[in-house]
Amino acid sequence: MAGLTGKDAVLTEYARKLETLDAPKGRSLTQDATRRMVRNKAAVVSVGVVLFIILFAFLGPYFLPWTYDKIDWSGIRKPPNFEAGHFAGTDQNGRDMLARIMQGTQMSLIVAMVATMVSVVIGVVYGAVAGYFGGRVDAVMMRFVDIMYALPYILFVIILVVIFGRNPVLLFVGIGCLEWLTMARIVRGQTLSIKEREFVEAARASGASSWAIIFRHIVPNLSGPVVIYATLTIPEIILTESFLSYLGLGVQEPQTSLGTLISFGAPVAETLPWMLIGPAVVLVSLLLCLTYIGDGLRDALDPKDR
Amino acid sequence: MSEREPILKVRDISVDFSIPAGGLFGGRKVLRAVKNVSFDLYQGETLGIVGESGCGKSTLSRAVIRMLEPTSGQSIWMGHDIQKMSVKELVALRKDIQMIFQDPLASLNPRMTAGAIIGEPLLIHYSEIGKVERLARVIAMMEKVGLTADMINRYPHEFSGGQCQRIGIARALITNPKLIVCDEAVSALDVSIRAQVINLLMDLQKELGISLLFISHDIAVVRHIAQRVMVLYFGEVVEMGDAEQVVMDPQHDYTKKLIASVPVPDPKVEMERRELRRRLRKAAA
């Protein structure tokens, strides 16, 4: 290293300067986007509601007299009763509905988070690699995605469940492994346009390897569409999980999820309305808020594309 | 510039592009973008490449340093043929040959700070130096190109066009290259800033002894910065020689036309120019 530029003596002076340097932080694109996001009232309110639902689901159970699997023999199919501590009534088995809603929301949120993370990681890497290398690599990789698209995902989940048994973690990963297809397509399309930008050529001209270009230059510039699509994937996954639970492929009793609760509440909605209203309100507000957040993020990250 | 070996010898470089011939089943036809171009480049020298847009200037420069694969030809960099180098040798070569691009803002990653952008080549070629030394070098280079050290954490969109191009120059210089390819490096800048950036390039060249391959459509700019000029027309060299000589006494009609197209802020000269252009048009018809 010594003698690289022949200015090493001078360099120590700059190193000293560096120590005392007061370089103001620049305004990054992310900060810009955050500022625009904060100005969007619907999105801010939605973030608040989602945070509240998360706290409700994860901290709520500690404040309740009943747990989600405890049976109150004196209160079966009872409407809300504050003296007994059943704030949202009980189900046919005498379990506290509020505790079950909290547990179900927890489960749905975890499924959504894990599956979204799996789909983002696989989708971004796969799409960016296909898009950047292009040509035959791209053709083969994207044909594989097309084939996966053509297969009914429900079949996959059933096969997974049959092989590995009913394990919630497996379910999350399974859903994530299917949700990445759309992400990969979106990312590939974006990569195709980003790789033609001059800064990518500049990186190539400085000798950066393909992987360095993908992860240092292309992926960070994808964050807009990826974040937006990920927020819109979360509700989709919650619905998928509800659907699978409805078919009996999802979580197992006594654990529950929002989808399972609704599927039990729907048939008895006329006689035991509290069994449907509670989980339905949580699910609807969660989905609505996530959609608003997705919209807000889209506006914040792509100010041109309003 | 003595009669030494040139650092870069380019021999008969040709580049073909395959383009659709039109129609759904028209097949493809070959477009020869660069035809058998040869030139030498000596250390510390500036070779200007001029020509109208689409004449193959950028393609030529990229093919020479193998940013794209030429169809045929050799480019010999200090005794080694770039076209035959392995991937590893090519990466090492990028340390010695850097590029400056046309669009100052587009050539900088919008998600990286100025310091990260300028320091990136160091990260690639001198990964063994520590963070402190890298930053010290970045600051040293920023001051050299006329930026201040406190700009290190700012993002590209917070700089003006001229400052962005200075960042691009700093990035190109930080590995201490021997050759810089300037692809329309000043075309996107307005006139006053263009002069500043050109003078900066010339000062740095004098100080560091770098060779420049300076591509431009503007022969006036090339005349100012380059010792020798190569005029390219539809992928072929129509004239090559000493910059002053080519400008003062152009041999080829196309060169005359190029020179006549440079605006001059003097109505009298401009009238004569117009007369010349008319004569050239008549001669061509």
Boltz contact constraints between the chains, C-beta under 6 A:
constraints:
  - contact:
      token1: [A, 1]
      token2: [B, 129]
      max_distance: 6.0
  - contact:
      token1: [A, 5]
      token2: [B, 176]
      max_distance: 6.0
  - contact:
      token1: [A, 11]
      token2: [B, 136]
      max_distance: 6.0
  - contact:
      token1: [A, 14]
      token2: [B, 136]
      max_distance: 6.0
  - contact:
      token1: [A, 14]
      token2: [B, 139]
      max_distance: 6.0
  - contact:
      token1: [A, 14]
      token2: [B, 140]
      max_distance: 6.0
  - contact:
      token1: [A, 15]
      token2: [B, 132]
      max_distance: 6.0
  - contact:
      token1: [A, 15]
      token2: [B, 136]
      max_distance: 6.0
  - contact:
      token1: [A, 18]
      token2: [B, 135]
      max_distance: 6.0
  - contact:
      token1: [A, 18]
      token2: [B, 136]
      max_distance: 6.0
  - contact:
      token1: [A, 21]
      token2: [B, 149]
      max_distance: 6.0
  - contact:
      token1: [A, 23]
      token2: [B, 150]
      max_distance: 6.0
  - contact:
      token1: [A, 23]
      token2: [B, 152]
      max_distance: 6.0
  - contact:
      token1: [A, 23]
      token2: [B, 153]
      max_distance: 6.0
  - contact:
      token1: [A, 25]
      token2: [B, 153]
      max_distance: 6.0
  - contact:
      token1: [A, 26]
      token2: [B, 113]
      max_distance: 6.0
  - contact:
      token1: [A, 26]
      token2: [B, 153]
      max_distance: 6.0
  - contact:
      token1: [A, 26]
      token2: [B, 154]
      max_distance: 6.0
  - contact:
      token1: [A, 26]
      token2: [B, 155]
      max_distance: 6.0
  - contact:
      token1: [A, 26]
      token2: [B, 158]
      max_distance: 6.0
  - contact:
      token1: [A, 28]
      token2: [B, 155]
      max_distance: 6.0
  - contact:
      token1: [A, 29]
      token2: [B, 110]
      max_distance: 6.0
  - contact:
      token1: [A, 197]
      token2: [B, 106]
      max_distance: 6.0
  - contact:
      token1: [A, 198]
      token2: [B, 101]
      max_distance: 6.0
  - contact:
      token1: [A, 198]
      token2: [B, 103]
      max_distance: 6.0
  - contact:
      token1: [A, 198]
      token2: [B, 106]
      max_distance: 6.0
  - contact:
      token1: [A, 198]
      token2: [B, 107]
      max_distance: 6.0
  - contact:
      token1: [A, 199]
      token2: [B, 107]
      max_distance: 6.0
  - contact:
      token1: [A, 199]
      token2: [B, 108]
      max_distance: 6.0
  - contact:
      token1: [A, 199]
      token2: [B, 109]
      max_distance: 6.0
  - contact:
      token1: [A, 202]
      token2: [B, 101]
      max_distance: 6.0
  - contact:
      token1: [A, 202]
      token2: [B, 107]
      max_distance: 6.0
  - contact:
      token1: [A, 205]
      token2: [B, 99]
      max_distance: 6.0
  - contact:
      token1: [A, 206]
      token2: [B, 94]
      max_distance: 6.0
  - contact:
      token1: [A, 206]
      token2: [B, 121]
      max_distance: 6.0
  - contact:
      token1: [A, 207]
      token2: [B, 91]
      max_distance: 6.0
  - contact:
      token1: [A, 207]
      token2: [B, 94]
      max_distance: 6.0
  - contact:
      token1: [A, 207]
      token2: [B, 124]
      max_distance: 6.0
  - contact:
      token1: [A, 208]
      token2: [B, 124]
      max_distance: 6.0
  - contact:
      token1: [A, 217]
      token2: [B, 109]
      max_distance: 6.0
  - contact:
      token1: [A, 220]
      token2: [B, 111]
      max_distance: 6.0
  - contact:
      token1: [A, 221]
      token2: [B, 111]
      max_distance: 6.0
